[in-house]
Amino acid sequence: MKEILSRLCGALLVPLGLAAASGVQAKSIDFDARLGTPVVQAGRAQTTFLKVALTGFELQAQGDRPLANVAIVIDKSGSMGGERIERAKEAAIMAVNTLQSNDIVSVVAFDNTVEVVTPATKVSDKERIARAIRGIYVNGGTGLFAGVSKGAAEVRKFLDKNRVNRVILLSDGQANIGPSSPAELGQLGATLARQGMSVTTIGLGRDYNEDLMTQLASYSDGNHMFVDNSRDLASIFQREFGDVGSVVAQEVDVTIRLKPGIRPIRILGREGEIADGVVRLRMSQLYSQQEKYVVLEVAVPARKAGQTMDLADVDVSYLNMHSKSTERMNRTVNVSFTDSEQAVASATDKKTMISAVQQVANEKSKDALRLRDEGKVEEAKKVLEENRSYLSTNAAALGSAGAPAPALQEMEASTKAQASKMESNDSAEWKASRKSIKADQYKLEKQQK
C-alpha cells in the first residue's frame, strides 16, 4: 500500500450537475472526475493521479441508433491475393448488410492507384453494392495514404456531425507508394479527426506496419485490430460495425484547469495538450455503456493537516447523438490533507487507482518494446519483470475480500507472457508477437471495446 500512497493524493468529488439550460436530458453520459484517494498525507509534496471518466448511456431501442457515414477502404495489392481478398470481400458485404437504408456507405480499393468501387450512397440497394465489392481484384503495390485519403473524401460528401463519420481501413502490407511513415499517417489521422472523422485500422497478417496503423488510428481516436488469420475478418467487421451503431456521443472535449500550485506531469491514456496549467484533449466518439477516460498525473504541494484545497476544474462538452444537442458538464476536484496514514489508506478510491496503475504499466510495456526494437533484449525483459512486480504489488493492495484485483492480475499474467516473447529469435514469430503486443497496448490506452 505504501508504494501506492507515496504517489497519491485524493479528491472529494462534487455531486453531478448538468449545465444545460433546458434542464436534465432524458439520456446523458455519466461524468466522473476524481483522484485516487479523497485525502493525502500532510506535510510533504507528492504526486497523484486525476482520472476523468465518461460513460455512455444505454441505447434501449434500434431507433436510438445513430445514422452512419462509412467508407470501407480495402487494400488490393498483390499480397492480398487468394483467400485474403475473398475473405475481405465477404466481410465487407456482410458489414454492408448490417446497415440501414438511410445509412451512407462507400467502398474504396487501392494498390498502385485508387479505385472508388462504390461512391458514397445511401444503402438502399445492397445487392448492387455487393456486386461492386465482388468485382475487386488484386494487383500492384500499396498506396495506403492515397486509399485512406480517397475514403475520407467519400465520407466528406455527406459529412454530418449527427452521423457517425468513419473510415475503416483493411491492409496486409507496408505502405510503399506515397507518404508512408507513421508520422505522416498519424498527421493524416489528426487532420481527419479535426474534420469530424475517425479512422479504424485493421491489420491483416504479419507483414503490415503496426506502428503506422496504430498512429493513424490513434490520432483520429479510432479503433485498431490485429487479425492474424483472414478467416477472422467477418467477426472483426461485425464487431466494428456494431461499434458504429452504438455511438452515443461525438465531439467530446475535455478541459482540465489546474489550480495555482498544482503542476501537470503527464497525460496517460490519451493524446492531449498541456499549456499554462490547462490540459485539453478530445475523444472522437463514446459508445453505449462504454467508459473512456484520461488519467493525468499531477504534483501537489505540501499542506498542513486539516486543510483542503481545490485541485482542478474539469469541463466536458459533447454532442449527444440521441438529443442532437451539445451538452456541457463540470466538476471541481479538491484534496484534503491528514496526518493519519490509516485515513489515507482507508479512503483510497480503488477503481480510480486500478485505472492509473494500468496506464502506468502500459507505458512501461511500451518502453520494453522500444528496447526490444533496439536489440536490447535483456533490458526489455528487466523492464517487464519490474512491471510484473509493480502490477502484482498493486493487485494485492487494490483487491477486495482478500483477493487480488482481477484486472491487474490479468495484466500481470500478460506482462509475464510478453517477457517470454521478447526472447524469440524467429522473425515470423516475433512479427506476430509484436503486432499482438502493440494491439493490446493500444486497446488499453484508448479503452477500446
Beta strands, then each sheet from edge to edge (+ up, - down):
strand 1: 12-13
strand 2: 30-35
strand 3: 39-41
strand 4: 46-55
strand 5: 67-75
strand 6: 104-110
strand 7: 114-122
strand 8: 163-171
strand 9: 198-204
strand 10: 224-227
strand 11: 247-258
strand 12: 263-268
strand 13: 272-275
strand 14: 278-287
strand 15: 291-300
strand 16: 308-320
strand 17: 325-338
sheet 1: 1+ 17- 3-
sheet 2: 1+ 17- 16+ 11- 14+ 13-
sheet 3: 2+ 4- 15+ 12-
sheet 4: 7+ 6- 5- 8- 9- 10-
end
